[in-house]
Amino acid sequence: MPRVAMLLSGCGNMDGSEIHESVAALIAIDQKGWDVVFTAPDITQQRTVSYLNGDEFPSRNALQESARIARGKIEKLNEMLLDEVDAIVIPGGLGAALTLCDFAVRGTSCKVLPEVDLFLKSAHDRGIPIGAMCIAPALVAKCIPGATVTVGNDPATAGKIRDMGCEHVDCPAGNAHTDMKNRIVTTPAYMTATGPAQVLEGAINMVNALEKLISPS
């Protein structure tokens, strides 16, 4: 039975992992009967805000906050986890572009958190498929030069992805794009989705594509 590592960055779209996207991916994975291991870096989030008014809150820990989505069952991000999994899924949310990397602040000159960079590059070297949603494909693009990804049809973000040495393809919210060469599957999710139904549709298509990479017919 395949096992998927879901890489989280906190809890909530404005400063961590987007909850709808995380749950949609979890449902899509669970429908396959696969196991999920949640993981996150044990670091301070780059931003923590009030979801009522956007005010800045005192900093919180990404692993602690991600444990909310994982219902408490989560592991600290570690390269050794790759020995146990068949695929990786990264939901979007600003945590992917603020804490896992700082793409939201520095754009093409962004830096990736070292343990995340090692985790994703090592996964790529091993041929472990990577799925990414919403803005998370920008993180993948920074780690894996030459990758082809989608964030929907946002020209500004697409341009930055190209400037980082990757290709971007436009894609509807409910679809997913597969880069067969690099074994990467991406879906726009809330970059273009108008509601959770489209996010779930895209997540299901992403997981279906990951299945083909894990167990090619």
N, C-alpha and C positions, 0 to 999 in steps of 0.2 A: 504494500500500500504506500503510495507516495506521501511524503511529508513536506510541508511548505513552511518556510520561515517567513513570518510577516514582520517586516521591519517598521517599527513605529517611532514617533518623535515627540510624543506628548498626547494630549487629549483635547481636540478641538481645532476647527479649521483656521482660526486666526493666529494660533501660536504652536500648534502641535499637529497631530494626524487628524485628518478630516474624518469625523465619526461615521457619517453615512457611507463614505467610501470604504472605510475599514470594515464595517459590518457587511456591506454589499460583497466585498471580496471574500469575507469569511463565509457568507451564505453560499457563494459560488463554489468555494472549496469544499464546504461541508456537503453540498449536494453530490459531489463526486465520491464522498466517503473517505476523503483524505484527512490526514492529521495536520494540525497546525501548531507550530511553536512560535509564540510571540517573543520578540526581542527588541531591545532598544538600548542605546548607549546610556551609561550611568554618568550623565553630565548635567549641568545646569542648562535649562533652556535659554536660548538667546532672547526670548521675549515671553512674557506672561501677561495676559490682559483680562479685563472684565468683559464678559460677553453681553453685559447689559448696556454699557456705555463706552467701551473701548479704552477705558483708563488703564494705565500700566499698573500691574500688580507686582509684589515682591517675587523674585525669581523662584521657580520651582524646578524640580528634578525631572528630566525627561523619562527616566525609567519608572519613577514613582507615578507620574501622570499617565504614562502608557499602560501601567498596570490596571488602570480603570477600564480601559477597553478590553484588556485581556482577562478581566474578572480575577485579577490577582495572580494568575499563572503566567509568569513571564521570566525570561532569562536575560541576563546582561549580555550585550552584544560581544561576540567573541568569534574569531576566525574558526575556531575548532567546531563551531556549530555546523559548518559546511560539511563535516563528516557525516552528519545525521540527516541532511535534507536533500530533496530532489529539485527544489525550485525556491525562488525568493519572490515575494510580492511586497511592493512598497506603495501604500496609499499616499494620496496627496495631502494637502493642508500646508499652511505656511511653515510648519515645523520642518518639512522636507527641504525647504529653501531658506530657512533661517538657522536651524540647529544642525541638521545633517550636513548641510552646506550653507553658504551665505549668498546663494544666487540672487535672492530677493534684494540684497543690499549692493552686491558688487557686480552682478551680471556676469559677463564673460570672463572677468578676472577673479571669479569666486574661488574659494578654497573649500575643500571637502574635509569634514572631520576625519582625522587620520584612521580611526578604527573603522569608519564607514567606507572610506576609500579602499582600505586593505580588504575588507569583507567583500565588496562588490568586484574588485579587480581579481581577487582570488577565485570568486565564484565564476567569473567569466573565463579565467584561465582553465578551470576545471570543466567548463562546458555546462555549468548549472544554469538553467534558464532563469531569466529575471523578468518579472512583470512589474510595471510601474503605472501609476494613475495620476491624472491631473497635472500638477507641476512637477511631480517626482521624476518624470522623464528627463527634465533638465539636469537633475542630479546624476542620473545614469549617463547622460551625454558627457558630462564633465569627467566621469570616471572611465568611460570606454570610448575613446576617440574613434571616429569612423562609424559609430552606431547610427542607425536610422530609427527615429522615434516620432511620436506625435503628441502634441498638446492640444489638438483640435484644429483651430484655424486662426489662432491669434498671431498676426504677422510680426509683432514686436518680439514676442518670445521665440517664435520660429526663427527670426533673424539672428537672435543671440545664440540659439542652438547651432545654427550654421556657422556662426563666427567661432564657435568652440570646436569646429572641425567635424561636425556631424551633419546628417541629413534630416530634414523634417518633411513629413507628409501630412497633408490635411486629412482629417478623419472625423466623421460624425460622432456624436457623444455615445451612441449605443454600440459603436463598432470598436474593434481593436486592430492595431497594425502589428504584423510580425516581421521582425528583421531576422530572417532565417540564418544568415551568416553569423551574426553575433548572438543569436538565441535570446532575443529581447522582444517582449510583447508589451505594447503600451496602449492605453485608452484615455481619452480626454477627460472623462468624468466631469467634475464641476467646472472645468475650464470652459465647457460649452453646454453641459447638461442643464435642463430646465427643471429637473426634479429627481427624486431618488429612483424612480422607475427607470429612467435613462441610465443612471449611474449603475444600477443593478444589471441592466442589459449589457452594458459595456464590460462590467466585471465578469459576467458569465462568458462573454466572448473571449475575454482575456484568458480566463482559466481554461476554456476549451482549447485555445491556441497553445497554452503552456502544456496541456496534456499531450498534444501532438509532438511537442518537443521532448517531453519526458519519455514517451513511449511511441516513437514513430511506427506507423503501420507498414 
